[in-house]
């Protein structure tokens, strides 16, 4: 699911330490930098959100570590 990233989201992401990227997912293989299910990770990595222009992309299989 993709939704526009706005200032409110960025504030809440910081304030509440939201975890939703691959780096916080139990299914992410940190050594290979891949998803255990083989899903693409480009739009789900923390570095993707360095730009405020990109939409928020939530993964349907995210499992918090």
N, CA, C and O atoms as a Tripos MOL2 file, in Angstrom:
@<TRIPOS>MOLECULE
protein
  260   259    65     0     0
PROTEIN
NO_CHARGES

@<TRIPOS>ATOM
      1 N           0.8490   -1.1700    0.0000 N.3       1 UNK1
      2 CA          0.0000    0.0000    0.0000 C.3       1 UNK1
      3 C           0.9010    1.2430    0.0000 C.2       1 UNK1
      4 O           1.8500    1.3270    0.7800 O.2       1 UNK1
      5 N           0.6020    2.1850   -0.8640 N.am      2 UNK2
      6 CA          1.3640    3.4330   -0.9420 C.3       2 UNK2
      7 C           0.4590    4.5990   -0.5630 C.2       2 UNK2
      8 O          -0.6630    4.7150   -1.0560 O.2       2 UNK2
      9 N           0.9610    5.4570    0.3180 N.am      3 UNK3
     10 CA          0.2250    6.6580    0.7140 C.3       3 UNK3
     11 C           1.1890    7.8350    0.7050 C.2       3 UNK3
     12 O           2.3820    7.6590    0.9510 O.2       3 UNK3
     13 N           0.6900    9.0290    0.4250 N.am      4 UNK4
     14 CA          1.5830   10.1910    0.4100 C.3       4 UNK4
     15 C           2.2280   10.4060    1.7790 C.2       4 UNK4
     16 O           1.5890   10.2270    2.8170 O.2       4 UNK4
     17 N           3.4920   10.7890    1.7620 N.am      5 UNK5
     18 CA          4.2140   11.1060    2.9970 C.3       5 UNK5
     19 C           4.0570   12.6010    3.2440 C.2       5 UNK5
     20 O           4.4050   13.4160    2.3900 O.2       5 UNK5
     21 N           3.5380   12.9540    4.3970 N.am      6 UNK6
     22 CA          3.3610   14.3670    4.6970 C.3       6 UNK6
     23 C           4.1180   14.7360    5.9680 C.2       6 UNK6
     24 O           4.7120   13.8800    6.6230 O.2       6 UNK6
     25 N           4.0890   16.0070    6.3010 N.am      7 UNK7
     26 CA          4.8280   16.5000    7.4670 C.3       7 UNK7
     27 C           4.3230   15.8430    8.7530 C.2       7 UNK7
     28 O           5.1120   15.5520    9.6520 O.2       7 UNK7
     29 N           3.0370   15.6120    8.8410 N.am      8 UNK8
     30 CA          2.4640   14.9710   10.0390 C.3       8 UNK8
     31 C           3.0280   13.5550   10.2170 C.2       8 UNK8
     32 O           3.3880   13.1600   11.3260 O.2       8 UNK8
     33 N           3.1020   12.8100    9.1340 N.am      9 UNK9
     34 CA          3.6620   11.4660    9.2180 C.3       9 UNK9
     35 C           5.1210   11.5120    9.6560 C.2       9 UNK9
     36 O           5.5250   10.7470   10.5320 O.2       9 UNK9
     37 N           5.9140   12.3970    9.0610 N.am     10 UNK10
     38 CA          7.3260   12.5010    9.4130 C.3      10 UNK10
     39 C           7.5010   12.8550   10.8880 C.2      10 UNK10
     40 O           8.3880   12.3220   11.5560 O.2      10 UNK10
     41 N           6.6580   13.7500   11.3950 N.am     11 UNK11
     42 CA          6.7110   14.1260   12.8120 C.3      11 UNK11
     43 C           6.3610   12.9300   13.6980 C.2      11 UNK11
     44 O           7.0570   12.6560   14.6760 O.2      11 UNK11
     45 N           5.2980   12.2270   13.3610 N.am     12 UNK12
     46 CA          4.8910   11.0750   14.1510 C.3      12 UNK12
     47 C           5.9100    9.9360   14.0500 C.2      12 UNK12
     48 O           6.1540    9.2300   15.0290 O.2      12 UNK12
     49 N           6.4910    9.7630   12.8900 N.am     13 UNK13
     50 CA          7.5230    8.7370   12.7040 C.3      13 UNK13
     51 C           8.6770    8.9780   13.6680 C.2      13 UNK13
     52 O           9.1990    8.0420   14.2730 O.2      13 UNK13
     53 N           9.0660   10.2330   13.8030 N.am     14 UNK14
     54 CA         10.1590   10.5850   14.6990 C.3      14 UNK14
     55 C           9.7190   10.5160   16.1690 C.2      14 UNK14
     56 O          10.3990    9.9080   16.9960 O.2      14 UNK14
     57 N           8.6140   11.1250   16.4770 N.am     15 UNK15
     58 CA          8.1280   11.2140   17.8610 C.3      15 UNK15
     59 C           7.8590    9.8430   18.4760 C.2      15 UNK15
     60 O           8.2130    9.5950   19.6290 O.2      15 UNK15
     61 N           7.2420    8.9670   17.7150 N.am     16 UNK16
     62 CA          6.8570    7.6560   18.2410 C.3      16 UNK16
     63 C           7.8030    6.5280   17.8310 C.2      16 UNK16
     64 O           7.5420    5.3560   18.1020 O.2      16 UNK16
     65 N           8.8960    6.8940   17.1810 N.am     17 UNK17
     66 CA          9.8960    5.9040   16.7340 C.3      17 UNK17
     67 C           9.2290    4.7590   15.9750 C.2      17 UNK17
     68 O           9.4510    3.5860   16.2740 O.2      17 UNK17
     69 N           8.4060    5.1220   14.9850 N.am     18 UNK18
     70 CA          7.6910    4.1110   14.2050 C.3      18 UNK18
     71 C           8.6650    3.1800   13.5100 C.2      18 UNK18
     72 O           9.6970    3.6200   13.0040 O.2      18 UNK18
     73 N           8.3490    1.9190   13.4840 N.am     19 UNK19
     74 CA          9.1700    0.8930   12.8550 C.3      19 UNK19
     75 C           8.3580    0.2470   11.7480 C.2      19 UNK19
     76 O           7.3500   -0.4070   12.0140 O.2      19 UNK19
     77 N           8.7920    0.4280   10.5030 N.am     20 UNK20
     78 CA          8.0400   -0.1290    9.3760 C.3      20 UNK20
     79 C           8.9240   -0.4610    8.1850 C.2      20 UNK20
     80 O           8.4200   -0.8650    7.1360 O.2      20 UNK20
     81 N          10.2410   -0.2980    8.3310 N.am     21 UNK21
     82 CA         11.1530   -0.5600    7.2190 C.3      21 UNK21
     83 C          11.7850   -1.9420    7.3550 C.2      21 UNK21
     84 O          11.7060   -2.5720    8.4100 O.2      21 UNK21
     85 N          12.4060   -2.3970    6.2870 N.am     22 UNK22
     86 CA         13.0460   -3.7230    6.2710 C.3      22 UNK22
     87 C          14.0010   -3.9150    7.4400 C.2      22 UNK22
     88 O          14.0780   -5.0000    8.0170 O.2      22 UNK22
     89 N          14.7190   -2.8710    7.7790 N.am     23 UNK23
     90 CA         15.7110   -2.9800    8.8400 C.3      23 UNK23
     91 C          15.1110   -3.3680   10.1870 C.2      23 UNK23
     92 O          15.8300   -3.8370   11.0700 O.2      23 UNK23
     93 N          13.8090   -3.1790   10.3540 N.am     24 UNK24
     94 CA         13.1260   -3.5260   11.6020 C.3      24 UNK24
     95 C          12.2650   -4.7780   11.4680 C.2      24 UNK24
     96 O          11.5170   -5.1210   12.3830 O.2      24 UNK24
     97 N          12.3690   -5.4430   10.3530 N.am     25 UNK25
     98 CA         11.5220   -6.6030   10.0730 C.3      25 UNK25
     99 C          12.2600   -7.9080   10.3810 C.2      25 UNK25
    100 O          13.4330   -8.0600   10.0410 O.2      25 UNK25
    101 N          11.5730   -8.8330   11.0160 N.am     26 UNK26
    102 CA         12.1420  -10.1370   11.3480 C.3      26 UNK26
    103 C          12.4360  -10.9650   10.1010 C.2      26 UNK26
    104 O          13.2340  -11.9000   10.1650 O.2      26 UNK26
    105 N          11.8160  -10.6460    8.9800 N.am     27 UNK27
    106 CA         12.0000  -11.4000    7.7490 C.3      27 UNK27
    107 C          13.1540  -10.8810    6.8910 C.2      27 UNK27
    108 O          13.4280  -11.4320    5.8250 O.2      27 UNK27
    109 N          13.8210   -9.8390    7.3410 N.am     28 UNK28
    110 CA         14.9050   -9.2380    6.5750 C.3      28 UNK28
    111 C          16.2280   -9.8980    6.9240 C.2      28 UNK28
    112 O          16.5990   -9.9730    8.0950 O.2      28 UNK28
    113 N          16.9310  -10.3720    5.9220 N.am     29 UNK29
    114 CA         18.2470  -10.9760    6.0890 C.3      29 UNK29
    115 C          19.2830   -9.8600    5.9890 C.2      29 UNK29
    116 O          19.5690   -9.3700    4.8960 O.2      29 UNK29
    117 N          19.8400   -9.4630    7.1190 N.am     30 UNK30
    118 CA         20.7620   -8.3220    7.1380 C.3      30 UNK30
    119 C          22.0830   -8.6170    6.4250 C.2      30 UNK30
    120 O          22.7040   -7.7030    5.8820 O.2      30 UNK30
    121 N          22.5160   -9.8670    6.4190 N.am     31 UNK31
    122 CA         23.7660  -10.2040    5.7400 C.3      31 UNK31
    123 C          23.6370  -10.0740    4.2300 C.2      31 UNK31
    124 O          24.5200   -9.5220    3.5740 O.2      31 UNK31
    125 N          22.5550  -10.5730    3.6850 N.am     32 UNK32
    126 CA         22.3310  -10.5110    2.2300 C.3      32 UNK32
    127 C          21.5560   -9.2680    1.8070 C.2      32 UNK32
    128 O          21.4770   -8.9380    0.6240 O.2      32 UNK32
    129 N          20.9890   -8.5910    2.7900 N.am     33 UNK33
    130 CA         20.1290   -7.4250    2.5340 C.3      33 UNK33
    131 C          18.9800   -7.7810    1.6070 C.2      33 UNK33
    132 O          18.7070   -7.0810    0.6330 O.2      33 UNK33
    133 N          18.3120   -8.8800    1.9260 N.am     34 UNK34
    134 CA         17.1680   -9.3420    1.1450 C.3      34 UNK34
    135 C          16.0330   -9.7590    2.0680 C.2      34 UNK34
    136 O          16.2210   -9.9660    3.2670 O.2      34 UNK34
    137 N          14.8680   -9.8740    1.4830 N.am     35 UNK35
    138 CA         13.6850  -10.3370    2.1960 C.3      35 UNK35
    139 C          13.6510  -11.8700    2.1620 C.2      35 UNK35
    140 O          13.9200  -12.4740    1.1230 O.2      35 UNK35
    141 N          13.3260  -12.4870    3.2790 N.am     36 UNK36
    142 CA         13.2460  -13.9430    3.3550 C.3      36 UNK36
    143 C          12.1880  -14.5030    2.4090 C.2      36 UNK36
    144 O          12.2850  -15.6530    1.9820 O.2      36 UNK36
    145 N          11.1890  -13.7040    2.0830 N.am     37 UNK37
    146 CA         10.1360  -14.1330    1.1660 C.3      37 UNK37
    147 C          10.4400  -13.7720   -0.2840 C.2      37 UNK37
    148 O           9.6530  -14.0730   -1.1820 O.2      37 UNK37
    149 N          11.5750  -13.1300   -0.5090 N.am     38 UNK38
    150 CA         11.9720  -12.7810   -1.8660 C.3      38 UNK38
    151 C          11.3350  -11.5140   -2.4140 C.2      38 UNK38
    152 O          11.4600  -11.2250   -3.6040 O.2      38 UNK38
    153 N          10.6570  -10.7590   -1.5650 N.am     39 UNK39
    154 CA         10.0310   -9.5260   -2.0290 C.3      39 UNK39
    155 C          11.0910   -8.4570   -2.2880 C.2      39 UNK39
    156 O          12.1340   -8.4510   -1.6330 O.2      39 UNK39
    157 N          10.8380   -7.5600   -3.2290 N.am     40 UNK40
    158 CA         11.7790   -6.4520   -3.4510 C.3      40 UNK40
    159 C          11.8040   -5.5450   -2.2160 C.2      40 UNK40
    160 O          10.7870   -5.3660   -1.5460 O.2      40 UNK40
    161 N          12.9650   -4.9820   -1.9280 N.am     41 UNK41
    162 CA         13.1080   -4.1650   -0.7120 C.3      41 UNK41
    163 C          13.3710   -2.6870   -0.9870 C.2      41 UNK41
    164 O          13.4090   -1.8870   -0.0520 O.2      41 UNK41
    165 N          13.5490   -2.3190   -2.2310 N.am     42 UNK42
    166 CA         13.9360   -0.9380   -2.5610 C.3      42 UNK42
    167 C          13.0480    0.1170   -1.9110 C.2      42 UNK42
    168 O          13.5590    1.0910   -1.3570 O.2      42 UNK42
    169 N          11.7390   -0.0550   -1.9660 N.am     43 UNK43
    170 CA         10.8110    0.9400   -1.4290 C.3      43 UNK43
    171 C          10.5110    0.7410    0.0530 C.2      43 UNK43
    172 O           9.7020    1.4730    0.6240 O.2      43 UNK43
    173 N          11.1410   -0.2240    0.6700 N.am     44 UNK44
    174 CA         10.8560   -0.5210    2.0730 C.3      44 UNK44
    175 C          12.0550   -0.2760    2.9870 C.2      44 UNK44
    176 O          11.9610   -0.4710    4.1990 O.2      44 UNK44
    177 N          13.1690    0.1470    2.4200 N.am     45 UNK45
    178 CA         14.3810    0.3700    3.2070 C.3      45 UNK45
    179 C          14.3700    1.7690    3.8260 C.2      45 UNK45
    180 O          13.7570    2.6880    3.2820 O.2      45 UNK45
    181 N          15.0380    1.9230    4.9450 N.am     46 UNK46
    182 CA         15.0910    3.2120    5.6430 C.3      46 UNK46
    183 C          15.6710    4.3070    4.7550 C.2      46 UNK46
    184 O          15.2180    5.4500    4.8130 O.2      46 UNK46
    185 N          16.6620    3.9780    3.9380 N.am     47 UNK47
    186 CA         17.3040    4.9840    3.0740 C.3      47 UNK47
    187 C          16.3260    5.5570    2.0470 C.2      47 UNK47
    188 O          16.5080    6.6860    1.5900 O.2      47 UNK47
    189 N          15.3080    4.8050    1.6830 N.am     48 UNK48
    190 CA         14.2860    5.2650    0.7400 C.3      48 UNK48
    191 C          13.5800    6.5130    1.2820 C.2      48 UNK48
    192 O          13.1670    7.3880    0.5210 O.2      48 UNK48
    193 N          13.4510    6.5770    2.6060 N.am     49 UNK49
    194 CA         12.7100    7.6750    3.2300 C.3      49 UNK49
    195 C          13.5510    8.9130    3.5260 C.2      49 UNK49
    196 O          13.0760    9.8390    4.1830 O.2      49 UNK49
    197 N          14.7900    8.9380    3.0500 N.am     50 UNK50
    198 CA         15.6000   10.1490    3.1870 C.3      50 UNK50
    199 C          14.9980   11.2930    2.3860 C.2      50 UNK50
    200 O          15.1790   12.4610    2.7300 O.2      50 UNK50
    201 N          14.2870   10.9580    1.3270 N.am     51 UNK51
    202 CA         13.5870   11.9580    0.5270 C.3      51 UNK51
    203 C          12.1670   12.1230    1.0500 C.2      51 UNK51
    204 O          11.4580   11.1410    1.2650 O.2      51 UNK51
    205 N          11.7650   13.3550    1.2490 N.am     52 UNK52
    206 CA         10.4070   13.6340    1.7250 C.3      52 UNK52
    207 C           9.3790   13.5380    0.6030 C.2      52 UNK52
    208 O           8.1770   13.6220    0.8540 O.2      52 UNK52
    209 N           9.8400   13.3650   -0.6200 N.am     53 UNK53
    210 CA          8.9550   13.3480   -1.7830 C.3      53 UNK53
    211 C           8.3720   11.9660   -2.0740 C.2      53 UNK53
    212 O           7.3990   11.8570   -2.8190 O.2      53 UNK53
    213 N           8.9430   10.9260   -1.5080 N.am     54 UNK54
    214 CA          8.5040    9.5700   -1.8270 C.3      54 UNK54
    215 C           7.2790    9.1850   -0.9910 C.2      54 UNK54
    216 O           7.1230    9.6500    0.1380 O.2      54 UNK54
    217 N           6.4140    8.3340   -1.5480 N.am     55 UNK55
    218 CA          5.2610    7.8930   -0.7600 C.3      55 UNK55
    219 C           5.6790    6.8730    0.2930 C.2      55 UNK55
    220 O           6.7160    6.2230    0.1630 O.2      55 UNK55
    221 N           4.8700    6.7400    1.3240 N.am     56 UNK56
    222 CA          5.0910    5.7140    2.3360 C.3      56 UNK56
    223 C           4.5860    4.3960    1.7470 C.2      56 UNK56
    224 O           3.4640    4.3160    1.2470 O.2      56 UNK56
    225 N           5.4210    3.3770    1.8140 N.am     57 UNK57
    226 CA          5.0730    2.0780    1.2480 C.3      57 UNK57
    227 C           5.1170    1.0480    2.3780 C.2      57 UNK57
    228 O           6.1790    0.7650    2.9320 O.2      57 UNK57
    229 N           3.9570    0.4950    2.7090 N.am     58 UNK58
    230 CA          3.8840   -0.5050    3.7650 C.3      58 UNK58
    231 C           3.9080   -1.9030    3.1610 C.2      58 UNK58
    232 O           3.2420   -2.1670    2.1590 O.2      58 UNK58
    233 N           4.6720   -2.7870    3.7710 N.am     59 UNK59
    234 CA          4.7750   -4.1780    3.3200 C.3      59 UNK59
    235 C           3.7190   -5.0070    4.0140 C.2      59 UNK59
    236 O           3.5260   -4.8830    5.2230 O.2      59 UNK59
    237 N           3.0290   -5.8560    3.2620 N.am     60 UNK60
    238 CA          1.9660   -6.6790    3.8380 C.3      60 UNK60
    239 C           2.5020   -7.8020    4.7220 C.2      60 UNK60
    240 O           1.7430   -8.3670    5.5090 O.2      60 UNK60
    241 N           3.7840   -8.1410    4.6150 N.am     61 UNK61
    242 CA          4.3600   -9.2290    5.4060 C.3      61 UNK61
    243 C           5.3020   -8.7410    6.5070 C.2      61 UNK61
    244 O           6.0470   -9.5400    7.0730 O.2      61 UNK61
    245 N           5.2820   -7.4720    6.8120 N.am     62 UNK62
    246 CA          6.1660   -6.9260    7.8440 C.3      62 UNK62
    247 C           5.9150   -7.6080    9.1750 C.2      62 UNK62
    248 O           4.7750   -7.7130    9.6280 O.2      62 UNK62
    249 N           6.9970   -8.0750    9.8010 N.am     63 UNK63
    250 CA          6.9420   -8.6920   11.1290 C.3      63 UNK63
    251 C           7.9490   -7.9820   12.0150 C.2      63 UNK63
    252 O           9.1540   -8.1000   11.7950 O.2      63 UNK63
    253 N           7.4800   -7.2550   13.0010 N.am     64 UNK64
    254 CA          8.3730   -6.5100   13.8830 C.3      64 UNK64
    255 C           9.2800   -7.4550   14.6550 C.2      64 UNK64
    256 O           8.8310   -8.4660   15.1950 O.2      64 UNK64
    257 N          10.5570   -7.1140   14.6990 N.am     65 UNK65
    258 CA         11.5230   -7.9480   15.4360 C.3      65 UNK65
    259 C          11.2300   -7.8870   16.9190 C.2      65 UNK65
    260 O          11.9280   -8.5180   17.7120 O.2      65 UNK65
@<TRIPOS>BOND
     1     1     2 1
     2     2     3 1
     3     3     4 2
     4     3     5 am
     5     5     6 1
     6     6     7 1
     7     7     8 2
     8     7     9 am
     9     9    10 1
    10    10    11 1
    11    11    12 2
    12    11    13 am
    13    13    14 1
    14    14    15 1
    15    15    16 2
    16    15    17 am
    17    17    18 1
    18    18    19 1
    19    19    20 2
    20    19    21 am
    21    21    22 1
    22    22    23 1
    23    23    24 2
    24    23    25 am
    25    25    26 1
    26    26    27 1
    27    27    28 2
    28    27    29 am
    29    29    30 1
    30    30    31 1
    31    31    32 2
    32    31    33 am
    33    33    34 1
    34    34    35 1
    35    35    36 2
    36    35    37 am
    37    37    38 1
    38    38    39 1
    39    39    40 2
    40    39    41 am
    41    41    42 1
    42    42    43 1
    43    43    44 2
    44    43    45 am
    45    45    46 1
    46    46    47 1
    47    47    48 2
    48    47    49 am
    49    49    50 1
    50    50    51 1
    51    51    52 2
    52    51    53 am
    53    53    54 1
    54    54    55 1
    55    55    56 2
    56    55    57 am
    57    57    58 1
    58    58    59 1
    59    59    60 2
    60    59    61 am
    61    61    62 1
    62    62    63 1
    63    63    64 2
    64    63    65 am
    65    65    66 1
    66    66    67 1
    67    67    68 2
    68    67    69 am
    69    69    70 1
    70    70    71 1
    71    71    72 2
    72    71    73 am
    73    73    74 1
    74    74    75 1
    75    75    76 2
    76    75    77 am
    77    77    78 1
    78    78    79 1
    79    79    80 2
    80    79    81 am
    81    81    82 1
    82    82    83 1
    83    83    84 2
    84    83    85 am
    85    85    86 1
    86    86    87 1
    87    87    88 2
    88    87    89 am
    89    89    90 1
    90    90    91 1
    91    91    92 2
    92    91    93 am
    93    93    94 1
    94    94    95 1
    95    95    96 2
    96    95    97 am
    97    97    98 1
    98    98    99 1
    99    99   100 2
   100    99   101 am
   101   101   102 1
   102   102   103 1
   103   103   104 2
   104   103   105 am
   105   105   106 1
   106   106   107 1
   107   107   108 2
   108   107   109 am
   109   109   110 1
   110   110   111 1
   111   111   112 2
   112   111   113 am
   113   113   114 1
   114   114   115 1
   115   115   116 2
   116   115   117 am
   117   117   118 1
   118   118   119 1
   119   119   120 2
   120   119   121 am
   121   121   122 1
   122   122   123 1
   123   123   124 2
   124   123   125 am
   125   125   126 1
   126   126   127 1
   127   127   128 2
   128   127   129 am
   129   129   130 1
   130   130   131 1
   131   131   132 2
   132   131   133 am
   133   133   134 1
   134   134   135 1
   135   135   136 2
   136   135   137 am
   137   137   138 1
   138   138   139 1
   139   139   140 2
   140   139   141 am
   141   141   142 1
   142   142   143 1
   143   143   144 2
   144   143   145 am
   145   145   146 1
   146   146   147 1
   147   147   148 2
   148   147   149 am
   149   149   150 1
   150   150   151 1
   151   151   152 2
   152   151   153 am
   153   153   154 1
   154   154   155 1
   155   155   156 2
   156   155   157 am
   157   157   158 1
   158   158   159 1
   159   159   160 2
   160   159   161 am
   161   161   162 1
   162   162   163 1
   163   163   164 2
   164   163   165 am
   165   165   166 1
   166   166   167 1
   167   167   168 2
   168   167   169 am
   169   169   170 1
   170   170   171 1
   171   171   172 2
   172   171   173 am
   173   173   174 1
   174   174   175 1
   175   175   176 2
   176   175   177 am
   177   177   178 1
   178   178   179 1
   179   179   180 2
   180   179   181 am
   181   181   182 1
   182   182   183 1
   183   183   184 2
   184   183   185 am
   185   185   186 1
   186   186   187 1
   187   187   188 2
   188   187   189 am
   189   189   190 1
   190   190   191 1
   191   191   192 2
   192   191   193 am
   193   193   194 1
   194   194   195 1
   195   195   196 2
   196   195   197 am
   197   197   198 1
   198   198   199 1
   199   199   200 2
   200   199   201 am
   201   201   202 1
   202   202   203 1
   203   203   204 2
   204   203   205 am
   205   205   206 1
   206   206   207 1
   207   207   208 2
   208   207   209 am
   209   209   210 1
   210   210   211 1
   211   211   212 2
   212   211   213 am
   213   213   214 1
   214   214   215 1
   215   215   216 2
   216   215   217 am
   217   217   218 1
   218   218   219 1
   219   219   220 2
   220   219   221 am
   221   221   222 1
   222   222   223 1
   223   223   224 2
   224   223   225 am
   225   225   226 1
   226   226   227 1
   227   227   228 2
   228   227   229 am
   229   229   230 1
   230   230   231 1
   231   231   232 2
   232   231   233 am
   233   233   234 1
   234   234   235 1
   235   235   236 2
   236   235   237 am
   237   237   238 1
   238   238   239 1
   239   239   240 2
   240   239   241 am
   241   241   242 1
   242   242   243 1
   243   243   244 2
   244   243   245 am
   245   245   246 1
   246   246   247 1
   247   247   248 2
   248   247   249 am
   249   249   250 1
   250   250   251 1
   251   251   252 2
   252   251   253 am
   253   253   254 1
   254   254   255 1
   255   255   256 2
   256   255   257 am
   257   257   258 1
   258   258   259 1
   259   259   260 2
@<TRIPOS>SUBSTRUCTURE
     1 UNK1         2 RESIDUE 1 A UNK
     2 UNK2         6 RESIDUE 1 A UNK
     3 UNK3        10 RESIDUE 1 A UNK
     4 UNK4        14 RESIDUE 1 A UNK
     5 UNK5        18 RESIDUE 1 A UNK
     6 UNK6        22 RESIDUE 1 A UNK
     7 UNK7        26 RESIDUE 1 A UNK
     8 UNK8        30 RESIDUE 1 A UNK
     9 UNK9        34 RESIDUE 1 A UNK
    10 UNK10       38 RESIDUE 1 A UNK
    11 UNK11       42 RESIDUE 1 A UNK
    12 UNK12       46 RESIDUE 1 A UNK
    13 UNK13       50 RESIDUE 1 A UNK
    14 UNK14       54 RESIDUE 1 A UNK
    15 UNK15       58 RESIDUE 1 A UNK
    16 UNK16       62 RESIDUE 1 A UNK
    17 UNK17       66 RESIDUE 1 A UNK
    18 UNK18       70 RESIDUE 1 A UNK
    19 UNK19       74 RESIDUE 1 A UNK
    20 UNK20       78 RESIDUE 1 A UNK
    21 UNK21       82 RESIDUE 1 A UNK
    22 UNK22       86 RESIDUE 1 A UNK
    23 UNK23       90 RESIDUE 1 A UNK
    24 UNK24       94 RESIDUE 1 A UNK
    25 UNK25       98 RESIDUE 1 A UNK
    26 UNK26      102 RESIDUE 1 A UNK
    27 UNK27      106 RESIDUE 1 A UNK
    28 UNK28      110 RESIDUE 1 A UNK
    29 UNK29      114 RESIDUE 1 A UNK
    30 UNK30      118 RESIDUE 1 A UNK
    31 UNK31      122 RESIDUE 1 A UNK
    32 UNK32      126 RESIDUE 1 A UNK
    33 UNK33      130 RESIDUE 1 A UNK
    34 UNK34      134 RESIDUE 1 A UNK
    35 UNK35      138 RESIDUE 1 A UNK
    36 UNK36      142 RESIDUE 1 A UNK
    37 UNK37      146 RESIDUE 1 A UNK
    38 UNK38      150 RESIDUE 1 A UNK
    39 UNK39      154 RESIDUE 1 A UNK
    40 UNK40      158 RESIDUE 1 A UNK
    41 UNK41      162 RESIDUE 1 A UNK
    42 UNK42      166 RESIDUE 1 A UNK
    43 UNK43      170 RESIDUE 1 A UNK
    44 UNK44      174 RESIDUE 1 A UNK
    45 UNK45      178 RESIDUE 1 A UNK
    46 UNK46      182 RESIDUE 1 A UNK
    47 UNK47      186 RESIDUE 1 A UNK
    48 UNK48      190 RESIDUE 1 A UNK
    49 UNK49      194 RESIDUE 1 A UNK
    50 UNK50      198 RESIDUE 1 A UNK
    51 UNK51      202 RESIDUE 1 A UNK
    52 UNK52      206 RESIDUE 1 A UNK
    53 UNK53      210 RESIDUE 1 A UNK
    54 UNK54      214 RESIDUE 1 A UNK
    55 UNK55      218 RESIDUE 1 A UNK
    56 UNK56      222 RESIDUE 1 A UNK
    57 UNK57      226 RESIDUE 1 A UNK
    58 UNK58      230 RESIDUE 1 A UNK
    59 UNK59      234 RESIDUE 1 A UNK
    60 UNK60      238 RESIDUE 1 A UNK
    61 UNK61      242 RESIDUE 1 A UNK
    62 UNK62      246 RESIDUE 1 A UNK
    63 UNK63      250 RESIDUE 1 A UNK
    64 UNK64      254 RESIDUE 1 A UNK
    65 UNK65      258 RESIDUE 1 A UNK
